[in-house]
Amino acid sequence: AVDTAELALALGVRASDEDDEAAAGARKKAEEKRDALVDALACKASGVLGGSMAEGARAAEAAAIYKELAKWTDATAAKHAELRAAVEAARGRPAVAIKALGEHIKAEQPARELYERRAALLEDLGWAHIAACERERIALRFPGEAKLM
């Protein structure tokens, strides 16, 4: 268990003297704890989204966990884009989920599944014509992985 109040206290103040090895070591430990907390929250949110709760309760729980994650890191970073997209889709906000996936795609060269997820979200919005274009681009991006129809 991570004491979040202690962690916030340790990370809230910059070390004034870089020569102070004890302060630098304590800060490094606090950053490691923060990173572990962020990873745990991301895993918990993913688990909740894949769980067997009712849809509304699952979305609310995942949103609360994601909100807590945002307190400790930049939740809009590409590293958390897939989680953000899943949370937003569960909350019934597919356009925001598409935006998160688009940011992730710009930052990295993701696998085919991410593009497929974006196409599915476009269909959820009722934009079948744009989803069809997206699927054509997927076929061009990943020619060796073309799915048989």
Secondary structure, DSSP 8 states (H G I E B T S, - for coil): ---HHHHHHHHSS--S-TT-HHHHHHHHHHHHHHHHHHHHHHHHHHHHHTSSS-HHHHHHHHHHHHHHHHHHS-TTSGGGHHHHHHHHHHTT-HHHHHHHHHHHHHHS---HHHHHHHHHHHHHTT-HHHHHHHHHHHHHH-GGG----
